[in-house]
Amino acid sequence: MSVPAFIDITEEDQASELRSYLKSKGAEISEENSEGGLHVDLAQIIEACDVCLKDDDKDVESVMNSIVSLLLILETEKQEALIESLCEKLVKFREGERPSLRMQLLSNLFHGMDENTPVRHTVYCSLIKVAATCNAIAFIPTELEQVRKWITDWNLNTEKKHTLLRLVYEALVDCKKGEAAAKVMVELLGSYTEDNASQARVDAHRCIVRALKDPSTYLFDHLLILKPVRFLEGELIHDLLTIFVSAKLAAYVKFYQSNKDFIESLGLSHEQNMEKMRLLTFMGMAVEMKEILFDTMQQELQIGAEEVEAFVIDAVRTKMVYCKIDQTQRKVVVSHSTHRTFGKQQWQQLFDTLTSWKQNLSTVKSSLQTLSPTA
């Protein structure tokens, strides 16, 4: 990628011009190039570039892009420390101000580097941090498939991988991208092993709370198989998750009565929890029964007779249940409901259904062949 330079001259002269410019802005830096080479010059220039970042004049972008262009021509082994230093300044200096400029400089650096260069990880993390401060995460690639590819390309160790995924998750949460954030957190927790699952205690706790709080999330069984979540077995947070996975509304009400302070400490709304558990309970009922009497719903969902119709309408809107109301016979007729859990029993039911379809098709084929041998 071509990065705009300060002046179209040799690298040595460019470094000298940068020194002179920074010196003129009050930086404590010599105007003479170092005898140690370009990488030493850049180290000193980056150290002094704060005075440039303080300046609001039109030369700032050209000056900073000049530094970026010089960084990109260095040997890879000499880039890492300098890039980390520049990224730190762009992230921390005047935090919250001129984010578009800082993002542009980091983007130029990121896209100017070889795709497999490990230090791109540092630049990408810096981009995420700056974007998160100005609600610009939409302009940064955060698709999980792409992030996975980068993690592999950059050959990140476990610690850096976890740090990167956590950073992306937090940025997505801050920018109100709950669904994308949830996928990243599941990816993060899924990357832990039995040996280090205990280290993800905070992440697992946060993941559970976030999922329970999300008004569009109704299925939670996939969280139970994550090793860091399994590590929480026996704790209240795990008990609460288990209720949302497979228990009924009555179980949640009992839990709440005994652990009201705990629910409030999580920042969860009891009213919202009740609404979600009513839907989850109804989903379970709809899987087991194709016709559900109003009286049964009132009892299981703890609602009044006048609330049944409105509840059903809201349930259908979630697309987790498909049904219609029979006012005459005071019942709900179910056509389909999403399973809250999908385990061995559900796989067996699916197998039996497909086997039955196969047998029925074979019967139809045999009948057609009897009527017409050429069929």
Residue pairs with C-beta under 8 A, 6 or more apart in sequence:
1 108
1 111
1 112
3 65
3 68
3 69
3 72
3 108
3 109
3 112
4 61
4 62
4 65
4 66
4 69
4 108
5 14
5 62
5 65
5 66
5 69
6 14
6 17
6 18
6 21
6 62
6 63
6 65
6 66
6 69
7 13
7 14
7 17
7 66
9 17
11 38
11 70
11 73
12 33
12 38
14 66
14 69
14 70
15 33
15 38
15 41
15 42
15 45
15 70
16 31
16 32
16 33
17 66
18 45
18 63
18 66
18 67
19 29
19 30
19 31
19 32
19 33
19 41
19 44
19 45
20 31
21 52
21 59
21 63
22 29
22 45
22 48
22 49
22 51
22 52
23 29
23 30
23 31
25 51
25 52
25 54
25 55
26 51
27 48
27 49
27 50
27 51
27 52
28 48
29 44
29 45
29 47
29 48
30 44
33 41
34 40
34 41
34 44
38 70
38 73
38 74
39 74
39 78
39 82
42 67
42 70
42 71
42 74
42 82
43 81
43 82
43 85
45 67
46 67
46 82
46 85
46 86
46 89
47 85
49 63
49 64
49 67
49 86
49 89
50 89
50 93
52 60
52 63
52 64
53 60
53 64
53 89
53 90
53 93
53 94
54 94
60 101
61 101
61 104
61 105
64 101
64 105
65 105
65 108
67 86
68 86
68 105
68 108
68 109
68 112
69 112
71 79
71 82
71 83
71 86
71 109
72 109
72 112
72 113
74 82
76 114
76 117
76 119
79 113
79 117
79 119
80 118
80 119
80 122
83 109
83 119
83 122
83 123
84 119
84 122
86 109
87 106
87 109
87 122
87 123
87 125
87 126
88 126
90 102
90 105
90 106
90 126
90 130
91 102
91 126
91 129
91 130
95 133
96 133
96 134
99 130
99 131
99 133
99 134
99 136
100 134
100 136
102 130
103 127
103 130
103 131
103 136
103 139
106 123
106 126
106 127
106 130
107 127
109 123
110 120
110 123
110 124
110 127
113 119
113 120
113 123
114 120
115 153
116 153
116 154
117 154
118 154
118 155
118 156
120 150
120 154
121 150
121 154
121 156
121 160
121 164
124 150
124 164
125 163
125 164
125 167
127 140
128 137
128 140
128 142
128 167
128 168
128 171
129 167
129 171
130 136
131 137
131 139
131 140
131 171
132 170
132 171
132 174
132 175
135 174
135 175
137 171
137 172
137 174
137 175
137 177
138 175
140 171
141 147
142 168
142 171
142 172
142 180
142 184
144 180
144 183
144 184
144 187
147 164
147 165
147 168
147 184
148 187
151 161
151 164
156 164
158 191
158 196
161 191
162 188
162 191
162 200
165 184
165 185
165 187
165 188
165 191
166 188
166 203
168 184
169 181
169 184
169 185
169 188
172 178
172 180
172 181
172 184
173 181
173 210
178 210
178 214
178 216
179 214
179 216
181 210
182 207
182 210
182 211
182 214
182 217
185 203
185 206
185 207
185 210
186 207
186 222
186 223
186 226
188 200
188 203
189 200
189 203
189 204
189 207
189 223
189 226
189 227
189 228
189 229
190 226
192 199
192 200
192 226
192 227
192 228
193 227
194 227
197 227
197 228
197 230
197 231
198 228
198 231
200 227
200 228
200 231
201 228
201 231
201 232
203 228
204 226
204 228
204 229
204 231
204 232
205 232
205 237
207 223
207 226
207 229
208 223
208 229
208 232
208 237
208 238
208 240
208 241
209 237
209 266
209 267
209 268
211 217
211 220
211 223
212 220
212 240
212 241
212 244
212 266
212 268
212 273
212 276
213 267
213 268
213 269
213 272
215 272
215 276
218 276
218 279
218 280
218 283
218 318
218 320
218 338
218 340
219 338
219 340
220 241
220 244
220 245
221 245
221 246
221 340
221 341
221 342
221 343
223 229
223 241
223 245
224 230
224 241
224 242
224 245
229 238
229 241
232 238
236 259
236 262
237 266
239 255
240 255
240 259
240 262
240 263
243 251
243 252
243 255
243 277
244 252
244 276
244 277
244 280
245 340
245 341
246 284
246 340
246 341
248 277
248 281
248 284
248 300
249 274
249 277
249 278
249 280
249 281
249 300
249 301
249 302
250 300
250 302
252 273
252 274
252 277
253 274
253 302
256 263
256 270
256 273
260 270
263 270
263 273
264 270
278 301
278 302
278 303
278 311
279 314
279 315
279 318
279 320
279 321
280 340
281 300
281 301
282 297
282 300
282 301
282 311
282 315
282 321
283 320
283 321
283 337
283 338
283 339
283 340
284 340
285 292
285 296
285 297
285 300
286 292
286 321
286 323
286 334
286 337
287 337
287 339
287 340
289 334
290 333
290 334
291 331
291 332
291 333
291 334
292 331
292 332
292 334
293 330
293 331
294 305
294 308
294 330
294 331
294 332
295 330
297 303
297 308
297 311
297 332
298 304
298 305
298 308
301 311
303 311
309 325
312 323
312 325
312 332
315 321
315 323
316 322
316 323
320 337
320 338
321 334
321 336
321 337
321 338
322 334
322 335
322 336
322 337
323 332
323 333
323 334
323 335
323 337
324 332
324 333
324 335
325 332
325 333
326 332
326 333
339 346
365 375
368 375
369 375
